[in-house]
Amino acid sequence: MVTLVWGTHALPLYWELLDHVGNSNLRTQKRVLKIALKLLKHYPTLVIGDREFHSPKLAEWLDQQGVYFALRQKKDFHFQPHPGDEYQVLKDQGFKPGMSQFYVGIRGNKGDGLGPFNLAVYWKRKYRKKGPKDPWYILTNLPTLKQTLKIYRCRWGIEIRQPQYPHSHLPLYAEVA
């Protein structure tokens, strides 16, 4: 589902029911997004995606379309922090609750060298021994950690406003700024 977020309103723009359980593939994601992006071609557009949409290939395609994006990555994402550096795995970086970091100009997909992108890492601190068990790893073309986190937080409001849709059909959003 692609949802248009405008202020505090979330309006479904386009959706398809998958003929299988589980994640959609890159081809399906691009097909659905092309339809929605055509409707939004005269507006600055931002795509927010959860871990189903973790593909750096999708990020590169969105960047080529002139679309801003914030796509949550899985903890086994391989990235190159600086040209010439070895590729590293996110889960091996030693992040702990309360930490955040913003990498600028990274390359993703070991072997493909896709990018450059920015990578925001944020792990909400624990409060009274409660908190998320994993950090957010967000691949983006937005310029700052603060902006990336502010945008990605919008995703949670969208899901809360649309509880009638099954979660498996809800992971992709387009926001017009």
CORDAVEN-V356307 format. One record per helix or strand of 2 or more residues. SS is the DSSP state (H for helix, E for strand). FROM is the first residue (numbers start at 1). TO is the last residue. If there is no record, write none. Layout:
BEGIN
((SS FROM TO) (SS FROM TO))
END
This chain:
BEGIN
((E 2 6) (E 9 14) (H 26 39) (E 45 49) (H 51 53) (H 56 64) (E 68 72) (E 78 80) (E 88 89) (H 90 92) (E 100 108) (E 114 122) (E 136 140) (H 145 161) (H 167 169) (E 172 176))
END
